[in-house]
Amino acid sequence: MIVPILWPSTSCRRRRCKIGSEPPAQAMDYRTAGVDVVAGRAFVQRIRSSVEATRRPEVVGGLGGFGGLFRLPGGMRRPLLVAGTDGVGTKLELAQAHGRHHDVGIDLVAMCVNDVITSGAEPLFFLDYIATGKLSPEAMATVVEGIAEGCRRSGCALLGGETAEMPGFYEPGRYDLAGFCVAVVEEEELIDGSAIRAGDRIVAVASSGVHSNGFSLVRRILESSPSAATNSLEPEPTPLIDRLLAPTALYGSLVRALRQAALPVRGMAHITGGGLPENLPRCLPSGLHARIDPSSWERPALFRWLQQQGEVPEPDMWNTFNLGVGFCVVVPEEVEATVLAICRDQGHQAWRLGSVVTGEAPAEGLAGLPYDAPACGGEDTP
């Protein structure tokens, strides 16, 4: 298994300068250069139990190797591996400013897992990469514990990772994250949208908030009203910052339940950056497009506040945020009620968002959007 830390060499020796150069006034080592090997080892020990708690039967070996080993699940005839990678984006800036390290670990897993499951695949394992200016074992361990929680909830193993301490490149206390997920699906069970037909229903599954997209705009809006972060949005007493930093919803167990019910799921879409207009069409075949009903759900108060506070044009809201829709499932009309019931059983709010219709999509990406202007950009600005 990959050791989830960049292991600096401990064999550094003092060397004399040559060719006329003056010796250093002070002996140099890796720690004075900004890389703390001892802290790195403490970090690995701290996360060991969290990583091991994600173990699947197919994992071979344990923590400490140069590569993670994983057997393909048995009984598959023509397995296809599905791989995805993503990050958390500038949500990290806000999370780090408020000391919220655990939930961005869940975000990292969700952004990858929610992508690969749209093909009907079962998540197998996850890898993480953490880059930081100065290793804080407590903060970094909290991030990895969040990653491990996301993996447990998604049913995949945290097979390994890398934590790189990069002094001079990142400021102390700052870090960036990247995640990598591998899933598997039987080739004949692959969901790629090719079976979608006109008249199919589009089921929307609620998001848990902003998820991990659009935070460059969120942060700019917050900068215009710094005190708003500690305020609450009616009718809930939860501070605004808690709602903004709520972890991205994980939809793996829902997709697993739909597959176990042997329902004819024909397409799925993870609503990430670009919102519904960009992501829903990605699961539809040529010659068909989606017609949605914006009145089929109430836009959550969080998005209403962002639009009002930032005076964000309506097209930009749709093309930046998920607006309360985190995932979409395309199914035949006759199983729509069953799919909605399974969503509720899995703890997800869901509703009919719209239908699939014939013809090429309009310029906005979807039919039924509540604006006529070109997608993205709003009014012309210099």
N, C-alpha and C positions, 0 to 999 in steps of 0.2 A: 504494500500500500504506500502511496506517495506520502512522505512526511509533509504535513501542511505548514511548513515553515521553511524559509530559505536558511539553510544551515551554514553560517559563516565558518571559515576555517579557523581551527583553534591552534594551528601549528605555526602561526606567525612568529618570526624571530627578529630580534634586533639586527639590523644590517648597517655596516659602516658605509658612509658616503665615499664615493671614489672620484677620481679625475679632478681633484682640486676643489670640490664642493665642501662647504662647511657642514659639520655634523649638526643635526637638529638640537635645539636648545633643550628639548624634552623628548624622551622616548615616545615613539608612536606605536599604537596598536589599533586593532579593529574597533574597540570600544570608543577610544578618543576620536576615531574617524566617524563615529555615529552609529555603529552597528553593535548591538548588545547581545552577545551569544548566550549569556546566562539568562537574560530575559526571554530569549527565544525558546530555550529549553523549558523554562517555567510555563510558557504559553502552551507548548505541546502537551505537557502533563495535564494542564488544566482542561484542555479540550478532549482528552482521550476518551473519557466516559461518554461524552456527547456524541462523538463520532461512532463509537462502538454500538451505541443504542440504535443506529440507523441500519445496522448490518442486515443484509438479505442472505438467504441460503446460498445464492450463487457467488457470493464474495469468496475469493480464495486468498488466504493469508491475512495479515493484520497490518497495523500501523507501523511504518518505519522503512518500507522498501522504496525502491526508486520508481516503481510503477504500480498502479493498482490493477489487480487481476479480477476478472469477472467472467463466469461461465454464462453462456446463453441459456435461457430457461429451456428445460427439456420438453419434448413433445411437439415442438414446432416443426412444420414441414418446410416452409419457405419464409423464414423470418427476414424482415426488413428492419434495419436499424435506422432510427430517426434521431438526428442530433440538432441541438440548438444552443445558442449562446446569447447572453444579454448582460446588461448591467442595471444599475439603479438610477443612473443619471444624476442630475443636480438635486434630487431629493436628499442625497447624501450631505450636501452643504447645510441644509436645514436640520437634518437629523443630528449631525455632529455639533452644530451650534447649540442644540438643546439636549445633548447627551443621550440621544435615543439610538443605541447601537443594536439592540436585539432585533427589533422589528425590521431593520433594513436587511438583516440576514434572511428573514422570511421573504421580503420583497425580492431578493436576488433569486431565490429558488422559484418563486411564483412566476417571475418574468420569463424564465426558461421553461419550466414545466408546462405552464399554460399554453406556450407555443407548440411544443411537441405533441401534446395530447390532442390537438385539433385533427391529427391524422388517425386518431383512434388508437394511438400507441400507448403502451404501458411504460411509465418511467422506470428505468433500471438503476442508473447511478448518476451521481452529480459530482462535479469537480468545482473548486472555487479558486480564485486568485485574488489575493489582497495585497495591495501596495501601499506602504505608509512611509512617512518621513522619519518617525521614531516609534519603535514598537512599544505600545502600552499593553502589557499582557492582559490587564483587566478588560479594557475596551475591546481588544481584538478577540479575546475569548468569548465575550458577550456576543459579538457579531457571529462567530462560528456556532455558538449555541443556538442563535436564531436560525442560521443555515440548517443546522441539524434538526431543529423543530420543523422547519419547512420540508425537509427530506422525509422525516417520519410521517408527517401528515400526507405526503404525496406517495408514500410507499417506495421510495427509492433510497439507495445506499449513498451515504457521503463517502465516496471511494477514496478521495484524497484532495489535495490542494497545495497551494504555495502561498506563503506569506513573505513578501520581499520588503526588507527594510532599506529604504533608499534616501538617506540623508542628503540634503542639498537639492533633491529633485522635488520632493514633497515637503511641506512645512511640518514641523513636529505637531503631532496630534491630528493631522489630516490623513485620510486614506481613501482609496478608490477600490471598487469591487468589480469583479467579472465572474460570471458563472457559466457552466457548461453542463448540459444534460444530454444523456443518451437514453433513448427509449426503444421499444421493439413492438412490431406489429406483424401479424401474419399477412403475407402479401395479398391473399384473396379477401382479407378483411380491411384493407386499407381504405380510409375515408379521404377522398381527394376532391370531392365536389362533382365528379363526373356523373353521378347518379341523380343529381338534383334536376327536378322538373318544374315547369310552370305550375303554379298552384300550391307548391310546397309551402309550409308554414315556417316562419322564422320566430323562434322562441328566444326571448331575451332573458339573461340571467343577471341579477343585480351585481353591481360592483360594491366594494366596501368603502369606496371614497374615490379620491383622485388616483389611487394606485401609484404607479411610478413614472407617469408621463406628464409633461406640461409644467414641470416645476421651475423652469426658467421664468415662465410667466407668473406662476404662483409667488415666487420669491420677489419678483418685481412689484407685484401688487402689495405684498406684505411690507415692502420697503416704503410704500406710500402711507402706510398706517401701522407703524411698529408696535403700538400698544394692542392692536387687534388680536395678536397671537394668544394672549391670555384671556381674551373675552370668550364668552360662549355664544352659540347660535341657538336661538329659540326654536323649538320648545325644549331642547336638551341642554343640561347644564355642563356638558363636556366642553372644555376649552377648545378654541379653534385649532390650536397647534396639534392637539391630540387627534382631531378629526383629519387634519391634513396629513399627519404622519401615520395614520392607521395602515397596517400592512396590507399589501395587495392580496385579494382573495385568491385562494387556491381552488381550482376546479377539477383536480385530478380524481378525487373520489366520486364526483358527480359523473364524469365521463365513464369511470369504471362501472358505476351502477347502471348507466344506460347500456353499456356493452353487455353486462351480465343479464340484463333484461331482454337481450337479443332484439332490440328495437332497430328498425331501419333508419339509423342516423345517416343522413346523406352529406352533411357538411357541417363544419364548425369554424368559428372565428373567435380569436382572442382580440378584444378591443383595446389596443395599446395606442402608441403614438400615432396621431392622425385621426383618432376617433372612429366613429361608425362609418363616415364617408370613405375613409381609406381602407379600413380593415374588413368590413363585411363583404365588399366585392371580391376580396382575395379568395374566398371559398366558392365563388360562383363560376360556372363555365361560361364560355363565350356564347352570346346570343340570349342570355338571361340577365336580369338585374333585380334588385330588391326594391320593393315599395314599402316604406315604413310609415307608421302612424305615430308622430311625435306626441300625440295626446294620449297614447296608451299607457304612459307612466308620468308621474309627477317628478319633475326635476328636483333632485335633492337640494336642501337649503344651502349646503356648502357651495354648490356650483352657482346658485343664485347670488350668494354673497360675493363670490369671485367676480362674476360678471358685473354686478352693481358697483363694487368697490373699484374695480379696474376699468370700468366703462368699456368692457370688451365687446366688440361687435359680435352679433349672433353667428355669422359664418365662422369666426375664429373660435368661438366656444365649441362648435361641432367638430372642427378640424384640429382641435388641441386636446380636448378632454373627452373622457368616456361618458360624461353626463349621467352616470348612474347605471350604465350598461357595461358589464365587464366581460361577458362571453355570450356568444350566440350559437344556437343549434338549429339546423335546418332539417325538418322531418316532413314526411307525408301528412296530409291533413288528418287521416284516420288515427294517427298515434299521438297527435298533439296533446290531448288531455292526459294521456299516460305519461308523457314526458314532463308535463307541468307538475303532475303528482309526484314523480320521482325527484324533481328539483326541490319541491317542498319537503319531501322526506329527508333529503340530504341537507336541509337547513338553508336552502337558497330561495330567495324571492324570485319569481319568474312570471312571465306573462307573454302573450302574443305581441310581438313587435311589428310584424307585417307579413308579407307574402312575396314569393318569387313570381316575377312576371316576364313575359317574352320581350325581346328587343334589347338593344344595346343601352347601357346605362347613360343617363344624362351627364353633363359636364361636372355636376356637383358630386357624382359618384353614386348617389341614391335618389330614387324618386320619393317625393313626399316631404323633403326637407323644408323647413319653414322660412326659406329665403330663396331669392332668385339670383343673388350676386354670385360671381365665380367663387369657388371654394378657396378659402384661405385669403388673408390679406385685408379683407374689409375694404375701406375707402383707400384710394391711392394716397400714399404718404411719401414724403421725400426720404 
